[in-house]
Amino acid sequence: MRKRFLAIVCACCVGFFCSPPSHGSEVTFDLEGAIEFALEHNPSLRISEKDITAEGFGVDAARADRMPKVDFGSGVTTYRYPQPLTPIVITLPLTPALSLPNFEKTVYDAGASFRLPLYRGGRVTGNIRIAEMRKALAQDNYRASRQDLIYNLTSVYHKILQLQKLLQANEASVAQLESHERDVSVFLKAGTVPRLDLLKTEVELAHARQNVLLVRNNLESTFELLKNLMGMEETGTTISLVEPPRSPGPYPSEEESIATALLKRPDYQAVAKKKAIAEDRIRVAQGMWFPDVYGAGQYIKRGADATSYKEDWYLGLRLTIPVFDGGLIRSEVNREKTELEKVRQEERALKLAIRRDVRDAQLGISNTLDRIKVAETALVDARERLRVERLKYETGSGTSTEMIDAQTALLRSENDYYQALYDREIALASLRKAVGEYPAGAGGP
């Protein structure tokens, strides 16, 4: 017993000291890994999964409507006047005797009954089709939520990379201005520059440091947004991201993209299912004009106390035909037809929105490609200008203002270049979302 206790204590100690830390750790993700983690842990996506499960139970409930219903019941009832325990049987006039049941004021009863639907004008099968379509609709909504999550996470992922590049550029600008401040201080002591140059440099340096703080704050806020999308609950965990390779080209034309979107977009497929549901609901409403046919039966025992019972039973076939309902069925049919027209207009509006999404994504890609070319040239020119202005200032032929302007122009060029570079990746992700396609490794539908 003592040895077993020591073994348990040792195992607990090993598990405690060897368990991975959940707070204060650093985790590295590439884009594919971040998407896989989000698809597994995002709570909104889990809600969409539960919607599918719930609609699956709805299918089971609809199918149960065509099965017989069997109920058991029992009770005790006290009447003002004595009641027969079994039906009164009166024989024909030529029969020798009259059969009369026992009469009691307090009656105990227990028994079972059943009801079996045989024909309901197609309403049972129609409701089953509707329930199955609702489940398929929930699956399409889940796929749409998946694509939204992938797109949002991809956009935030590249935004973080852009902010990191911008932070590096701003920190490099601060370092350059600090070096320039030291040079100006040396020249001021030597009496070769006015004090105004040092004041201008200090002002620009303070502004550059403020920019670093702003970019760092935006970067931290965007990291928190990424954690939220990924469903990470460990607030103390630090995330580092891996720079993904640039998306290859070329990308499909606008006509190809629209055709692909109409085939693959889950929201467009969901509208088609909504239209099928509306059509089935019209048929179900029209089925209310048809008769209901069902079988029924009951077996019951009744007695004056809890020990002596008289049995009775019946089996039957019932038919119910609607004759007059004040226009209720017609109103239901007209309402469902109106809902179908609404869905058709929704389908048309979505088709127009798909064309606009594809066109916007195509324009965004073309725009970013042009911006990248312009920004690359401007970045090379800005670096060369800063190099020249630094040499001119060090040799005494340039001014501090020209040096600061060159540094500001370089920072602006770097910002424009990285903005265009990562906007291209976001535009490509927007095109994939617009056509209903998953990126590689995202686990398609």
N, C-alpha and C positions, 0 to 999 in steps of 0.2 A: 504493500500500500504506500509506504514511504517513497519507494523508488518511482512508483507511478506519479505521485504528487510532484517529485522533483523533475520528472520528465515534462510534465505539463507546464511547470513554471519556466523551465528552460525554453520550451517551444514558444511560450508567450513573449519572453524576453527577446528571442531571435526575431519573431514577427514584428515586435515593436521597433527594434533598431534597424531592421532591414526594409521596412515599408517605405515606399517612395513618398517624398514630401509633396503636399498638396498646395502649399502656400509658399510664396517667395521663390519658386523655381522658374527656370527659363525653358521654354519650349520653342523649337524651330519647326516652321511649317513652310512647305512649298504650296503653290496654288492648288494643286491637285489634292494634297493632304488636307488643306484647310477646307476645301469643298466636301471631302469625304467626312471630315469631323462634323461639319455643320449639318450634313444630311442625316447624321446619326443622332445629333444632340439638340438641334433647333426645336424649341417647344411648339412653334407655330406649325411646323411640318408634322409633329406628332399629333396635333389636333386634327389635321387633314387626314392622317391615317385612321384616327378614331372615327371620323365621319364615314369612312369606307366600312369599318366594322359595324357601325350603327345601321347603315343602310343594308348591310348583309342580314342583320336581324329583321329588318323590315321585309326583306324577301321571304324569310322564313315565316313571318306573320301573315303575309299575303297568301302563301301556299297553304297555310293552316286553315284558311277560310273554306277550302274545298273538302276538308276532312270532317267526319262526323263529330258532333259535340255530345259528350256523355256527362251527365251531372248526377250527383247523389244529393238527396235532401231528406231531412227528417225534422219533426217538430211536434208540438202539442198545442191544441187550440180549444178554447172553451167557448161554447155557443149559448145564446139565450134559450133557444129551443133545441130539443134533441135532433141530432142529425143521423142519417143512415150510415152505417159503416161500409156497406156495399150498395150498389145501385138496386133500386126496387125492380123486381121482375114480376110482371103480370102475364099470366099464361092466357092462352086462347080460351074462348068460352067453353069448348068441349073438354078442356083439361080438368082433372078432378081437384087440383089444389092451387093455392096462391102462395107464392114465395115472397115472404117479407123479411128484410134484414133487421138486425138489431139497431136500435136507436140509442144514442148517447149524447150527453151535453159536452163532455170532455173527450176529445178524440186525439189519440196518438197516431202519427203516421211516419213511415220511412219507405223510401223507394228510390228508383233510378229512372232517368229519362234520357232520350237521345233525340238528335235532330240531324238529318243528313241532307245537305243541299244537292239537288239533282240538276236543276237548270235555273240560271239567273240572268239570262239574256246576254251572256258573255262578260258579265261584270267581274266574275272571279278571275278568269284568265286575263282579262284586261288589267285588273289591279296587280296581278303577278308580273305582267310585262312592265307596268309602270314602276314597280318596286325594283325590278332588275335594271331598268334604265336609270333609276335614281342611284343605284349602286355604281353603275358605269359612269354616271355623271360625277359622283364623288371621286372616282378614280381619275377622271380628267381634271377635276379641280386640284387633286393632289399633285398631278404632274405639272399643272400651271404654277402651283405654289413652289414646287421644286425648282422650276425654271426661274421664277422670281428670286428665290433665295440664291441660286447660282449666279444670276446676273448681279444682284446687289452685293454679294460677297466679292465677286470679281472686281466690281467697280471700287469697292472700299479697299481691297487688296492693292490695286494699282494706285489708288489715291495715296495710300500710306507710302508706297515706294516713291511716288512723286514728292511727297512732303519730306521724306528722308533726303532725297537729292537736293531739294530746296534748302533744307536745314544745313547740309554740307556746304552749299554755295554761300549761304548767309554767314556761316561760321568762317569760311575762307575769306569772305569780304571783311568780316571783323578783324581777322588776323592781318589782312593787307592794310586796313586803316590803322591798326595799332602800330604796324611797322612804319607806315607813313607818318604817324604822329611822332614817333621817335625821331624820324629823319627831320621833321619840321622843327622839333625841339632843338635838335643839334644845330640846324641852320639858324634858328632864332638866337641861340646863344652866340653864334658866330656873327650875328648881325647882318646876315645876307637875305633874310626874309622878314616881312612885318609880322607883328603879333596877330594880326587879323587872320593870317593863314593858319595859325595854330587854333584859333577859335573856330574857324570853319571846319577844321579837321575834327576837333572835339565834338562839335555838333553832329557831324555826319557819323562819327563813331558811336555816339549815344543812340542815334536813330538806327544804326545797323544792329546794335545790341538789342534794342527793343524789337526789331524784326525777328531776331533769333528767338527771343522769348515768345513772341506770338506764334511763330512756326512750330516751336516745341510744344506749346499748349495745344495747337490744332492737331499736332501729331498724336499727342496723348489722348485727345478726345476721339480721334479717328480709330485708334487702337481699341478703345473701349467699345466703340460701335462694332468693330470687327468681332470682339469677344461676344457681344450681344447676339450678333448674327450666328456665330458658331455655337452658341448655347453654353459658353464656358461660365461656370459659377465661381471658379477660384479667382477672386479679384486680385489677389497678390501675385498671380502668375504673369511673368514677362514673356511676351511673344517676340520672336525674331522671324523675319520673312526672308525667303530665298528669292532672288531675282529670277523670274521665269524667262525662258527664251522668247524672242519676239515671234509673234504669230506669223506664220508663213502666208504668202499670197500665191496666186491671186484669189479674190473672193468672187462669188457668183454674181451674175448680172441681176438687174432689178426684176426682169421678167421671170428668171429662174427662181429668184428668192420668193416672189409672190406665189408662184406655183407650189413651191415647197411649203410655204407657210400655210396655204389652204389645205394641204395634206397632213401636216404635222402639228400645227398649233393646237395645243390641248383645249384652249378656250373656244376655238372655232369648232372643234369636235364636240365640246360640251354643249354648244348652242344647237348643233344638229340633234343631240340626244334630247335636249329640252323641247325641240320641235316634235320629236317622236312621242315624247311624254304627253304633250298637249294634244296630239292627234288621238292617242289612246284614251285620254280623259274625255274627249268628245264621244268616242265609242262607248265608254263606260256610262256616260250620262244618257246617251240614247238607249242603252240597255235597260234603263229604268222603265221604258215603255213596255217591255216584254214581261210575261208572267213569271212569277217565282213558283218553282215546283220543288218540294222537299218532302222527305219521309220523316215520320215522327213516331215515337213509341214511348210507353211508360209502363213500369212495373211498380206497384205500390202496395203496401200493407197498412191497414188501419185497424185500430183497436181501442177498447175503452180503458185499458191500462197498459203498462209497459211490458206485459207478458203474453197476452192473448191478442192476436192480430187476424184480420180478414184480408185476403189478398185480392188484388184487382190489376188488370193490365189492359193495354190497348196497343194496336199498331195501325198506322194510317198513312195516307198519301194526301198531301195538301197542295192546293193550287190557289195562288193569289194573283189577280189581274187588276192593274190600276185602271180605274174608270174615270175618275175626276179628281184632280189635285189642285185646282185653281191656277194652273199654268206653271206649277213648280218645276216640272221636268223640262218644259220648254225653256224656262228661264235658265236652268242649269246648263242646257245644251248651248244656248246663245252665249252664256258667259264663257264657257270653255272655247267656243269658236273665237271669241274676242281675244282670249289669252293666246290662242294660236297665232292670230294676226300680230299681236305684240311680239311674240317670239320671232316671227318672220322679219319684222322690222329690226329687231335686235340682231338677227343674223346679218342683215344688210348693213347695219351700222358697224358691226364688227369687221365685215369684209372691207369697208372703207377705212377703218382704223388700221387694219393690217397693212393695207397699201401705204398708208401714211407712215406707219412705223418702219416699214422696209425702206421707203424712200428717204426718211430722215436718217436712218442708219447708213444708207449708201452715201448720202451727202456728207454725213459726219466723217466717214472713212476718207472720202475724197478730200475733204477740207483738211483733215489732219495730215494727210500725205503731202499736200501743198505746204502746210505750215511747217512740217519737219524740214523740207528742203530749204525754205526761207530761213528758218531758225538755225540750221546748220551753218549756212553762209554767214549769218549775222554773228553767230558765236565765234567762228574763226576770226572774223574781222574785229570783234570786241576784244578778244585775247591779244591780238596783234597790236591793237590801239593801246591797250593797257601797258604792254611791254615797251612800246615806243615812248609813251608819256612818262613811264617810270624812268627810262634812260634820260629823257630830256630833263626831268626834274633833278635827277642826281647830278647831271652835268651843269645845271644852272640855267638851261635854256627854256625850261618849261615852268608852268605855274602850278600851285597847289590845287587851284580850281580845276584845271584841265586834268590833273591826276585823279581827283575825286570824281569828276564826271566820267572818266574812263572806267573807273571801278564800278560806278553805278550802272553804266551801260553794260558792262560784263555781267553783273548780277541780273539785270533785266533780260539779257539774252539767254542766260542759263535757265532762268525761270520759264521763258517762252519755249525753249527747246524741250525741257522736260515736261512741260504742260502738254505740248503737242505730241510728244512721244507716248505718254501714258493715255492721253485722250484717244489715240489710235487704238490702243488695246481695249479701252472701254467701248469705243464705237464698234469694234469687231464683236465684243460680247453682246452689245445691243443688237447687232445683226443676227447673231445666233439665237438670241431670245425672240426676235421678231419673226424668224422663220421656224421656230419651234424645235431647234436642234440643241443637243447637249454637247458641251466640249468634251474632248477626249479625257477619259478617266473619271467622268462624273457619274457614271452609272445611269445610262439612259433608261427610258421607261420600259 
